[in-house]
Amino acid sequence: MLKQFKISTAVLLMLSLCACNEENNSNAQVQVQAPQVETVQLLPQNVPLAFEFAARAQGSKETEVRARVGGILLKRNYVEGSEVQEGSVLFQIDPEPYKVALKQAQAKLAQIQAELKNAETQLARTEKLFKQGYASEKTRDEAIANADSLKASLQLAEAEVDAAQLNLDYTTVTAPISGKTSMEAQSEGSLISTTGEAGLLTSITQLDPIYVIFSVSENELMALTNMVDSGKILNPYNSKDISAKLKLGDDSLYEEDGKIDFITPNIDRATGTAKLRAVFANPHKKLRPGQFLRLVMEGLTRVDALIVPQTAVMQGANGAYVYRVNKQNVVEMVSVNTGLTTKDGGWIIDTGLNANDKIVISGLLKVRPGIAVTPVIVNASQPAADNPAVQGYVKPSLEASNSETTNAAPISQTVSDETDNASDEAQQLPAQAQ
């Protein structure tokens, strides 16, 4: 009996050892089979934003110079395309007919002045005779009416003299603003009129400073307005200026920085967009009206943004998603809502992910939800210098204090301060980030 018990115990011990060995071998096999995948650990960071728009240059002042009196154009006193100063003489229209008209008005004025003086003398004599009883009341009233009538005629004659003098002055056409002139519309010797195209003499455009006009869609407007209202986008330096840069046609950067100074208060019904204006210094006249440009708006910051490389975001039947490695090192698929993009090629994730999540960025075609992996974090302590897709994923510090960013004025308020309340409720600045 004892011998049979020992044999049973030995058999059970052997079976137990075999089971342990099989379990250890299975665990080891699982560990060996778990593939390594590169991940980025999402670290909240404050990201400076840059929004890019198609834009067109426009002169800060554009004025048509028109004749205000008709006549023969005698002389042009400027070189076409040159810079002129406000008040400088541009054209001379034949003044002789207007000199004659002025003399006629002055003569008429002198005649009425003489008649009025005589009427006032007669009125004084009639008043004296009326008091002595030698003149009737009717005679006195007629003298008063005659004097009053001549006073009114005197005012009319004085106005005619002023009008004649003004017309004579208009024969000398001066520059209403400073700027660059266009080609002349009428040559010397032409008969000028004051109506239609016959009255157009030239145009003047002020190039320094110069305006850059661009449009923002209604959807972009609403999206950015909501982010500003929720505190996700702030002006970190609490500045009233929203800065802007320009890209020229050859993709080079214009050397002067500008600022947004006006936003239309309404949405265009035809296009569904709102117009905005930036102003730039143009001392060398490098920018010309009508020139197509790319405007980059800067000066705003996306607060506590979670960023993943664009290559890590995939599209499925239900929208965008990423692969996340959970605490058990198992891959799971997570639906996300992407927002703006960063300069270095990353998506800002609005919803779906949390801080410190590990997002798979390589071997995406081999990864499937539910498999165990060994995550390799490429940005745990510093940006991955050798991997441009994940550079800059460590949270930088804002130079401004928290109180400054918390109390930063909304975009519409900062611009309306610059434009002296140009609109009752200026719209927030939305855009497509570059």
The 8 nearest C-alpha neighbors of each residue, nearest first, counted from 0:
[[1, 3, 2, 4, 5, 6, 7, 8],
 [2, 0, 4, 3, 5, 6, 7, 8],
 [1, 3, 5, 0, 4, 6, 7, 8],
 [4, 2, 6, 0, 1, 5, 7, 8],
 [5, 3, 1, 7, 6, 2, 8, 0],
 [6, 4, 8, 2, 7, 3, 9, 1],
 [5, 7, 3, 9, 4, 8, 10, 2],
 [8, 6, 10, 4, 9, 5, 11, 3],
 [9, 7, 5, 11, 10, 6, 12, 4],
 [8, 10, 12, 6, 7, 11, 5, 13],
 [9, 11, 7, 13, 8, 12, 6, 14],
 [12, 10, 14, 8, 13, 9, 15, 7],
 [13, 11, 15, 9, 14, 10, 8, 16],
 [12, 14, 16, 10, 15, 11, 9, 17],
 [13, 15, 17, 11, 12, 16, 18, 10],
 [16, 14, 12, 18, 13, 17, 11, 19],
 [17, 15, 19, 13, 18, 14, 20, 12],
 [16, 18, 20, 14, 15, 19, 21, 13],
 [19, 17, 21, 15, 20, 16, 22, 14],
 [20, 18, 22, 16, 21, 17, 23, 15],
 [19, 21, 17, 23, 18, 22, 24, 16],
 [20, 22, 24, 18, 19, 23, 25, 17],
 [23, 21, 25, 19, 24, 20, 26, 18],
 [24, 22, 26, 20, 25, 21, 27, 19],
 [23, 25, 27, 21, 22, 26, 28, 20],
 [24, 26, 28, 22, 23, 27, 21, 29],
 [27, 25, 29, 23, 28, 24, 30, 22],
 [26, 28, 30, 24, 25, 29, 23, 31],
 [27, 29, 25, 31, 26, 30, 24, 32],
 [30, 28, 26, 32, 27, 31, 33, 25],
 [29, 31, 27, 33, 28, 32, 26, 25],
 [30, 32, 28, 29, 33, 27, 34, 26],
 [31, 33, 29, 30, 34, 28, 372, 27],
 [34, 32, 372, 30, 371, 31, 373, 29],
 [35, 33, 372, 373, 32, 36, 371, 31],
 [34, 36, 373, 374, 372, 375, 33, 37],
 [37, 35, 374, 375, 373, 361, 38, 34],
 [36, 38, 375, 361, 360, 359, 374, 376],
 [39, 37, 359, 376, 358, 360, 357, 375],
 [38, 40, 358, 376, 357, 378, 377, 41],
 [39, 41, 357, 355, 356, 42, 38, 376],
 [42, 40, 355, 354, 356, 305, 39, 43],
 [41, 43, 354, 355, 40, 44, 393, 394],
 [44, 42, 303, 304, 305, 394, 354, 41],
 [43, 45, 394, 303, 304, 46, 395, 42],
 [44, 46, 302, 303, 301, 304, 300, 395],
 [45, 47, 301, 300, 44, 48, 302, 304],
 [48, 46, 300, 299, 301, 45, 49, 298],
 [47, 49, 300, 299, 297, 46, 50, 301],
 [48, 50, 297, 296, 432, 433, 295, 51],
 [51, 49, 432, 296, 295, 433, 431, 430],
 [50, 52, 295, 294, 433, 432, 296, 431],
 [53, 51, 294, 293, 54, 295, 213, 50],
 [52, 54, 293, 292, 213, 294, 51, 55],
 [55, 53, 213, 292, 212, 293, 291, 52],
 [54, 56, 291, 212, 290, 211, 292, 289],
 [57, 55, 211, 288, 289, 290, 210, 212],
 [58, 56, 288, 210, 211, 289, 209, 59],
 [59, 57, 209, 60, 206, 288, 205, 210],
 [58, 60, 209, 210, 205, 208, 57, 206],
 [61, 59, 205, 58, 204, 62, 206, 176],
 [60, 62, 204, 58, 203, 205, 59, 63],
 [63, 61, 203, 202, 64, 204, 60, 176],
 [62, 64, 202, 65, 201, 203, 61, 199],
 [63, 65, 201, 202, 200, 199, 62, 66],
 [66, 64, 199, 198, 200, 63, 67, 201],
 [65, 67, 198, 68, 193, 199, 200, 69],
 [68, 66, 193, 169, 65, 69, 198, 166],
 [69, 67, 66, 193, 169, 166, 170, 192],
 [70, 68, 192, 191, 193, 66, 67, 71],
 [69, 71, 191, 190, 93, 92, 72, 192],
 [70, 72, 190, 93, 92, 189, 188, 191],
 [73, 71, 92, 188, 187, 189, 74, 91],
 [74, 72, 92, 91, 187, 188, 93, 71],
 [73, 75, 91, 187, 90, 72, 76, 92],
 [76, 74, 90, 89, 77, 91, 187, 73],
 [75, 77, 89, 90, 74, 88, 78, 91],
 [78, 76, 89, 75, 79, 81, 83, 88],
 [79, 77, 81, 80, 76, 75, 180, 82],
 [78, 80, 182, 81, 181, 180, 77, 183],
 [81, 79, 180, 181, 179, 78, 182, 82],
 [82, 80, 79, 179, 78, 180, 83, 77],
 [81, 83, 179, 178, 180, 80, 84, 177],
 [84, 82, 177, 178, 179, 81, 85, 87],
 [85, 83, 177, 87, 86, 178, 176, 174],
 [84, 86, 176, 177, 174, 175, 87, 83],
 [85, 87, 174, 173, 84, 175, 88, 176],
 [86, 88, 173, 174, 85, 84, 89, 83],
 [89, 87, 173, 172, 90, 76, 174, 86],
 [88, 90, 76, 173, 172, 77, 75, 87],
 [91, 89, 75, 172, 74, 76, 88, 171],
 [90, 92, 171, 74, 73, 170, 172, 72],
 [91, 93, 72, 170, 73, 71, 94, 70],
 [92, 94, 71, 95, 73, 70, 72, 91],
 [95, 93, 97, 170, 96, 92, 167, 98],
 [94, 96, 98, 97, 93, 99, 167, 100],
 [97, 95, 99, 98, 94, 100, 93, 167],
 [98, 96, 100, 167, 99, 95, 94, 101],
 [97, 99, 95, 101, 100, 96, 94, 102],
 [100, 98, 102, 96, 97, 101, 103, 95],
 [101, 99, 97, 103, 98, 102, 163, 104],
 [100, 102, 163, 98, 104, 99, 103, 164],
 [103, 101, 105, 99, 104, 100, 106, 98],
 [104, 102, 100, 106, 101, 105, 107, 99],
 [103, 105, 160, 101, 107, 102, 106, 159],
 [104, 106, 108, 102, 103, 107, 160, 101],
 [107, 105, 109, 103, 108, 104, 102, 110],
 [106, 108, 110, 104, 109, 105, 103, 111],
 [107, 109, 156, 105, 111, 106, 110, 112],
 [108, 110, 112, 106, 107, 111, 105, 113],
 [111, 109, 107, 113, 112, 108, 106, 114],
 [112, 110, 114, 108, 113, 109, 153, 115],
 [111, 113, 109, 115, 110, 114, 108, 116],
 [114, 112, 116, 110, 111, 115, 109, 117],
 [115, 113, 111, 117, 116, 112, 118, 110],
 [114, 116, 118, 112, 117, 149, 113, 111],
 [115, 117, 113, 119, 114, 118, 112, 120],
 [116, 118, 120, 114, 115, 119, 121, 113],
 [119, 117, 115, 121, 146, 120, 116, 122],
 [118, 120, 122, 116, 121, 117, 146, 115],
 [121, 119, 117, 123, 118, 122, 116, 124],
 [122, 120, 118, 124, 119, 123, 125, 117],
 [121, 123, 119, 125, 142, 120, 124, 126],
 [122, 124, 126, 120, 121, 125, 119, 127],
 [123, 125, 121, 127, 122, 126, 128, 120],
 [126, 124, 122, 128, 127, 123, 139, 129],
 [125, 127, 129, 123, 124, 128, 122, 139],
 [128, 126, 124, 130, 125, 129, 123, 131],
 [129, 127, 131, 133, 125, 134, 130, 126],
 [128, 130, 134, 132, 126, 131, 127, 133],
 [129, 131, 127, 128, 132, 126, 133, 134],
 [132, 130, 128, 129, 133, 127, 134, 126],
 [133, 131, 129, 130, 134, 128, 135, 127],
 [132, 134, 128, 131, 129, 135, 130, 127],
 [135, 133, 129, 128, 132, 138, 125, 136],
 [134, 136, 138, 137, 129, 139, 133, 132],
 [135, 137, 139, 138, 140, 134, 129, 141],
 [138, 136, 140, 135, 139, 141, 134, 142],
 [139, 137, 141, 135, 136, 140, 142, 134],
 [138, 140, 136, 142, 137, 141, 125, 126],
 [141, 139, 143, 137, 142, 138, 144, 136],
 [140, 142, 144, 138, 143, 139, 145, 137],
 [143, 141, 122, 145, 139, 140, 144, 146],
 [142, 144, 140, 146, 141, 145, 122, 147],
 [145, 143, 141, 147, 146, 142, 148, 140],
 [146, 144, 148, 142, 143, 147, 141, 149],
 [145, 147, 149, 118, 143, 148, 144, 119],
 [148, 146, 150, 144, 149, 145, 143, 151],
 [149, 147, 145, 151, 150, 146, 144, 152],
 [148, 150, 152, 146, 151, 115, 147, 153],
 [151, 149, 153, 147, 148, 152, 146, 154],
 [152, 150, 154, 148, 153, 149, 155, 147],
 [153, 151, 149, 155, 150, 154, 156, 148],
 [152, 154, 150, 156, 151, 155, 111, 149],
 [155, 153, 157, 151, 152, 156, 158, 150],
 [156, 154, 152, 158, 153, 157, 159, 151],
 [157, 155, 108, 159, 153, 158, 154, 152],
 [156, 158, 160, 154, 159, 155, 153, 108],
 [159, 157, 161, 155, 160, 156, 162, 154],
 [160, 158, 156, 162, 161, 157, 104, 163],
 [159, 161, 104, 163, 157, 158, 162, 105],
 [162, 160, 158, 164, 159, 163, 165, 157],
 [163, 161, 165, 159, 164, 160, 158, 166],
 [162, 164, 101, 160, 166, 165, 161, 100],
 [163, 165, 167, 161, 162, 166, 101, 160],
 [166, 164, 162, 168, 167, 163, 161, 169],
 [167, 165, 169, 163, 168, 164, 162, 68],
 [166, 168, 164, 97, 165, 169, 170, 94],
 [167, 169, 165, 166, 170, 171, 164, 172],
 [170, 168, 166, 171, 167, 172, 67, 165],
 [169, 171, 92, 168, 167, 94, 91, 172],
 [170, 172, 91, 169, 168, 90, 92, 173],
 [173, 171, 90, 89, 88, 170, 169, 91],
 [174, 172, 88, 86, 87, 89, 175, 171],
 [173, 175, 86, 85, 87, 176, 89, 88],
 [176, 174, 85, 86, 173, 177, 64, 62],
 [177, 175, 85, 174, 178, 84, 203, 86],
 [176, 178, 84, 85, 83, 205, 174, 175],
 [179, 177, 205, 204, 82, 83, 203, 176],
 [178, 180, 82, 204, 203, 81, 80, 205],
 [181, 179, 203, 80, 202, 81, 79, 82],
 [182, 180, 80, 202, 201, 79, 203, 183],
 [183, 181, 79, 201, 184, 80, 180, 202],
 [182, 184, 201, 185, 200, 181, 186, 79],
 [183, 185, 200, 201, 199, 182, 186, 197],
 [186, 184, 200, 183, 189, 187, 199, 197],
 [187, 185, 189, 188, 183, 184, 72, 75],
 [186, 188, 72, 73, 189, 74, 185, 75],
 [187, 189, 72, 73, 71, 186, 190, 74],
 [190, 188, 72, 187, 71, 186, 191, 185],
 [189, 191, 71, 70, 72, 188, 192, 69],
 [190, 192, 69, 70, 71, 197, 198, 189],
 [193, 191, 69, 198, 197, 194, 68, 70],
 [192, 194, 198, 67, 66, 69, 68, 191],
 [195, 193, 198, 192, 197, 196, 199, 66],
 [196, 194, 197, 198, 193, 199, 192, 65],
 [195, 197, 198, 199, 194, 193, 184, 200],
 [198, 196, 195, 192, 199, 191, 194, 193],
 [197, 199, 193, 66, 192, 65, 196, 194],
 [200, 198, 65, 196, 197, 201, 64, 184],
 [199, 201, 184, 65, 185, 64, 183, 198],
 [202, 200, 183, 64, 184, 181, 199, 63],
 [203, 201, 63, 181, 64, 62, 180, 204],
 [202, 204, 180, 62, 179, 178, 61, 181],
 [205, 203, 61, 178, 179, 60, 58, 206],
 [204, 206, 178, 60, 58, 59, 207, 179],
 [207, 205, 209, 58, 208, 204, 284, 59],
 [208, 206, 281, 209, 280, 205, 282, 284],
 [207, 209, 280, 281, 206, 279, 59, 278],
 [210, 208, 59, 58, 206, 207, 279, 278],
 [209, 211, 278, 57, 59, 277, 56, 58],
 [210, 212, 56, 277, 55, 276, 57, 278],
 [213, 211, 276, 55, 54, 275, 56, 210],
 [214, 212, 54, 275, 274, 53, 276, 52],
 [213, 215, 274, 273, 275, 272, 216, 212],
 [216, 214, 272, 273, 430, 429, 274, 217],
 [217, 215, 272, 219, 218, 271, 220, 273],
 [216, 218, 220, 272, 219, 271, 221, 215],
 [219, 217, 221, 220, 216, 222, 429, 215],
 [220, 218, 429, 222, 430, 216, 221, 217],
 [219, 221, 429, 217, 218, 223, 222, 224],
 [220, 222, 224, 218, 219, 223, 225, 217],
 [223, 221, 219, 225, 224, 220, 218, 226],
 [222, 224, 429, 226, 225, 220, 221, 227],
 [223, 225, 221, 227, 427, 226, 222, 220],
 [224, 226, 228, 223, 222, 227, 229, 221],
 [227, 225, 223, 229, 231, 228, 224, 232],
 [226, 228, 232, 224, 230, 229, 225, 231],
 [227, 229, 225, 226, 230, 224, 231, 409],
 [230, 228, 226, 227, 231, 225, 232, 224],
 [231, 229, 227, 232, 228, 226, 233, 302],
 [230, 232, 226, 302, 229, 301, 227, 233],
 [233, 231, 301, 227, 230, 300, 226, 302],
 [234, 232, 300, 299, 235, 404, 407, 230],
 [233, 235, 299, 237, 236, 407, 300, 298],
 [236, 234, 404, 237, 233, 399, 300, 299],
 [235, 237, 238, 399, 234, 403, 404, 398],
 [238, 236, 407, 234, 235, 403, 404, 239],
 [237, 239, 236, 240, 234, 241, 413, 407],
 [238, 240, 413, 241, 237, 414, 416, 417],
 [241, 239, 238, 242, 258, 413, 259, 414],
 [240, 242, 258, 259, 298, 297, 239, 243],
 [243, 241, 258, 297, 298, 257, 240, 296],
 [242, 244, 296, 257, 258, 295, 297, 256],
 [245, 243, 295, 256, 294, 257, 296, 246],
 [246, 244, 294, 253, 293, 252, 295, 247],
 [245, 247, 252, 293, 250, 251, 253, 292],
 [248, 246, 250, 292, 251, 249, 252, 245],
 [247, 249, 250, 292, 246, 291, 251, 293],
 [248, 250, 251, 247, 246, 252, 292, 293],
 [251, 249, 247, 248, 246, 252, 293, 292],
 [252, 250, 247, 249, 246, 253, 248, 245],
 [251, 253, 246, 245, 254, 247, 250, 244],
 [252, 254, 245, 255, 246, 251, 247, 244],
 [253, 255, 252, 256, 245, 244, 251, 246],
 [256, 254, 253, 280, 257, 279, 244, 281],
 [257, 255, 244, 243, 279, 254, 242, 258],
 [258, 256, 279, 243, 278, 242, 244, 277],
 [259, 257, 242, 243, 277, 241, 278, 260],
 [258, 260, 277, 241, 276, 261, 242, 278],
 [259, 261, 414, 277, 417, 276, 258, 418],
 [260, 262, 276, 275, 259, 414, 418, 263],
 [263, 261, 275, 425, 274, 264, 276, 426],
 [262, 264, 265, 274, 273, 275, 261, 425],
 [263, 265, 425, 422, 426, 262, 424, 266],
 [266, 264, 263, 273, 267, 426, 425, 274],
 [267, 265, 273, 272, 271, 268, 264, 217],
 [268, 266, 271, 272, 269, 270, 273, 265],
 [269, 267, 271, 270, 266, 272, 265, 273],
 [268, 270, 267, 271, 272, 266, 273, 216],
 [269, 271, 272, 267, 268, 216, 266, 273],
 [272, 270, 267, 268, 217, 266, 269, 216],
 [273, 271, 216, 215, 217, 266, 267, 270],
 [272, 274, 266, 215, 214, 267, 263, 216],
 [273, 275, 214, 263, 213, 262, 215, 272],
 [276, 274, 262, 213, 261, 212, 214, 263],
 [277, 275, 212, 261, 211, 259, 260, 213],
 [276, 278, 259, 211, 258, 260, 210, 257],
 [277, 279, 210, 257, 258, 209, 211, 259],
 [280, 278, 257, 209, 208, 281, 210, 256],
 [279, 281, 208, 207, 282, 209, 255, 278],
 [280, 282, 207, 284, 208, 283, 279, 209],
 [281, 283, 284, 207, 280, 208, 285, 206],
 [282, 284, 285, 281, 286, 207, 280, 206],
 [285, 283, 281, 286, 282, 206, 287, 207],
 [284, 286, 283, 287, 281, 282, 253, 206],
 [285, 287, 284, 281, 288, 290, 56, 209],
 [286, 288, 290, 289, 56, 285, 284, 206],
 [289, 287, 57, 56, 58, 290, 286, 55],
 [288, 290, 56, 55, 57, 287, 291, 58],
 [289, 291, 56, 55, 288, 287, 292, 286],
 [292, 290, 55, 54, 289, 56, 248, 293],
 [293, 291, 54, 247, 55, 246, 53, 248],
 [294, 292, 53, 246, 54, 52, 245, 295],
 [293, 295, 245, 52, 51, 244, 54, 246],
 [296, 294, 51, 244, 50, 243, 245, 49],
 [295, 297, 243, 50, 49, 242, 51, 294],
 [298, 296, 49, 242, 243, 299, 48, 295],
 [297, 299, 241, 242, 234, 300, 48, 296],
 [300, 298, 234, 48, 233, 297, 47, 232],
 [299, 301, 47, 233, 46, 232, 48, 302],
 [302, 300, 232, 46, 45, 231, 304, 47],
 [301, 303, 45, 231, 304, 232, 300, 46],
 [304, 302, 43, 44, 45, 305, 301, 231],
 [303, 305, 43, 44, 302, 45, 301, 306],
 [306, 304, 43, 348, 347, 41, 42, 303],
 [307, 305, 347, 346, 345, 348, 304, 41],
 [306, 308, 346, 345, 309, 311, 347, 305],
 [309, 307, 345, 310, 311, 388, 346, 389],
 [308, 310, 345, 311, 312, 346, 344, 307],
 [309, 311, 308, 312, 360, 313, 388, 307],
 [312, 310, 360, 309, 308, 321, 313, 307],
 [313, 311, 321, 309, 310, 320, 319, 314],
 [314, 312, 320, 319, 321, 311, 315, 310],
 [313, 315, 319, 318, 320, 312, 316, 317],
 [316, 314, 318, 317, 319, 313, 320, 334],
 [315, 317, 318, 314, 319, 320, 313, 334],
 [318, 316, 315, 319, 314, 334, 320, 335],
 [317, 319, 315, 314, 316, 320, 334, 335],
 [320, 318, 314, 313, 335, 334, 315, 312],
 [319, 321, 334, 335, 333, 313, 312, 314],
 [322, 320, 312, 333, 332, 311, 313, 323],
 [321, 323, 332, 359, 331, 358, 333, 330],
 [324, 322, 358, 331, 357, 330, 359, 325],
 [325, 323, 330, 328, 329, 357, 331, 358],
 [324, 326, 328, 327, 329, 323, 330, 331],
 [325, 327, 328, 324, 329, 357, 356, 330],
 [328, 326, 329, 325, 324, 371, 330, 372],
 [329, 327, 325, 324, 326, 371, 372, 373],
 [328, 330, 371, 327, 324, 370, 325, 369],
 [329, 331, 324, 368, 369, 323, 370, 322],
 [332, 330, 368, 323, 322, 369, 324, 333],
 [331, 333, 322, 321, 368, 323, 320, 334],
 [334, 332, 320, 321, 322, 335, 331, 323],
 [333, 335, 320, 319, 351, 321, 332, 318],
 [336, 334, 351, 320, 319, 350, 337, 333],
 [335, 337, 350, 349, 348, 351, 338, 319],
 [338, 336, 348, 349, 347, 335, 346, 339],
 [337, 339, 347, 349, 348, 336, 346, 340],
 [340, 338, 347, 432, 346, 341, 337, 431],
 [339, 341, 346, 345, 432, 347, 433, 344],
 [340, 342, 345, 343, 344, 346, 433, 339],
 [341, 343, 344, 433, 340, 345, 49, 48],
 [344, 342, 341, 345, 390, 388, 387, 391],
 [345, 343, 341, 342, 309, 308, 340, 388],
 [344, 346, 308, 309, 341, 307, 340, 306],
 [345, 347, 340, 306, 307, 309, 348, 308],
 [346, 348, 306, 338, 339, 305, 340, 337],
 [349, 347, 337, 305, 350, 338, 336, 306],
 [348, 350, 336, 337, 338, 347, 351, 335],
 [351, 349, 336, 335, 348, 352, 337, 353],
 [350, 352, 335, 334, 336, 333, 353, 349],
 [353, 351, 350, 356, 354, 335, 348, 305],
 [354, 352, 356, 355, 351, 41, 305, 350],
 [353, 355, 41, 356, 42, 43, 352, 305],
 [356, 354, 41, 40, 42, 357, 353, 43],
 [355, 357, 41, 40, 354, 353, 358, 352],
 [358, 356, 40, 324, 39, 323, 38, 355],
 [359, 357, 323, 38, 39, 322, 356, 360],
 [358, 360, 38, 322, 37, 361, 323, 36],
 [359, 361, 311, 38, 37, 358, 310, 363],
 [362, 360, 363, 37, 359, 36, 38, 311],
 [363, 361, 364, 365, 366, 36, 360, 359],
 [362, 364, 366, 361, 365, 360, 359, 311],
 [363, 365, 362, 366, 367, 361, 360, 313],
 [366, 364, 363, 362, 367, 361, 34, 36],
 [367, 365, 363, 364, 362, 368, 370, 330],
 [366, 368, 370, 369, 365, 330, 331, 364],
 [369, 367, 331, 330, 370, 332, 366, 322],
 [368, 370, 330, 329, 331, 367, 371, 332],
 [371, 369, 329, 330, 368, 367, 372, 366],
 [370, 372, 329, 33, 328, 330, 369, 373],
 [373, 371, 33, 34, 328, 35, 374, 329],
 [372, 374, 35, 34, 33, 36, 328, 375],
 [375, 373, 36, 35, 37, 372, 38, 376],
 [374, 376, 37, 38, 36, 377, 373, 35],
 [377, 375, 38, 39, 378, 379, 37, 374],
 [376, 378, 39, 379, 383, 38, 375, 37],
 [379, 377, 382, 381, 380, 376, 383, 39],
 [380, 378, 376, 377, 381, 40, 39, 382],
 [379, 381, 378, 382, 393, 377, 383, 376],
 [380, 382, 378, 379, 393, 383, 392, 391],
 [383, 381, 390, 378, 391, 384, 392, 393],
 [384, 382, 386, 385, 390, 378, 377, 389],
 [383, 385, 386, 382, 390, 387, 389, 381],
 [386, 384, 383, 387, 390, 382, 389, 388],
 [385, 387, 383, 388, 384, 389, 390, 382],
 [388, 386, 390, 389, 385, 384, 383, 343],
 [389, 387, 386, 308, 390, 344, 343, 345],
 [388, 390, 387, 386, 308, 392, 383, 391],
 [391, 389, 382, 387, 383, 392, 388, 384],
 [390, 392, 382, 393, 389, 383, 394, 343],
 [393, 391, 390, 382, 389, 394, 42, 378],
 [394, 392, 391, 382, 381, 42, 395, 44],
 [393, 395, 44, 43, 42, 392, 45, 396],
 [396, 394, 44, 393, 45, 397, 46, 391],
 [395, 397, 398, 394, 45, 44, 399, 393],
 [396, 398, 399, 395, 235, 45, 400, 401],
 [399, 397, 396, 400, 235, 236, 401, 395],
 [398, 400, 397, 236, 235, 403, 401, 404],
 [399, 401, 403, 402, 404, 398, 397, 235],
 [402, 400, 404, 403, 405, 399, 406, 397],
 [401, 403, 405, 400, 404, 406, 399, 407],
 [404, 402, 400, 406, 401, 405, 237, 407],
 [403, 405, 235, 407, 401, 406, 402, 233],
 [404, 406, 402, 403, 407, 401, 233, 230],
 [405, 407, 403, 404, 402, 408, 237, 401],
 [408, 406, 237, 404, 405, 234, 403, 233],
 [407, 409, 412, 413, 406, 410, 237, 234],
 [410, 408, 412, 411, 413, 407, 227, 427],
 [409, 411, 413, 412, 427, 428, 414, 408],
 [410, 412, 427, 425, 414, 426, 413, 409],
 [413, 411, 415, 409, 410, 414, 416, 408],
 [414, 412, 239, 410, 416, 411, 415, 408],
 [413, 415, 417, 416, 411, 412, 260, 261],
 [414, 416, 420, 418, 412, 417, 413, 419],
 [417, 415, 413, 414, 419, 418, 420, 412],
 [416, 418, 414, 415, 419, 260, 413, 239],
 [417, 419, 415, 421, 416, 420, 260, 261],
 [420, 418, 416, 421, 417, 415, 422, 414],
 [419, 421, 415, 422, 418, 416, 423, 417],
 [420, 422, 418, 419, 415, 423, 261, 425],
 [423, 421, 420, 424, 425, 264, 415, 263],
 [424, 422, 425, 420, 421, 264, 415, 426],
 [423, 425, 422, 264, 426, 411, 415, 412],
 [426, 424, 411, 264, 422, 262, 423, 415],
 [425, 427, 411, 264, 424, 428, 262, 263],
 [426, 428, 411, 224, 410, 429, 220, 425],
 [429, 427, 220, 410, 426, 223, 430, 411],
 [430, 428, 220, 219, 223, 427, 215, 222],
 [431, 429, 219, 50, 432, 215, 428, 220],
 [430, 432, 50, 433, 51, 219, 339, 429],
 [433, 431, 50, 339, 49, 340, 430, 51],
 [432, 50, 51, 49, 340, 342, 431, 341]]
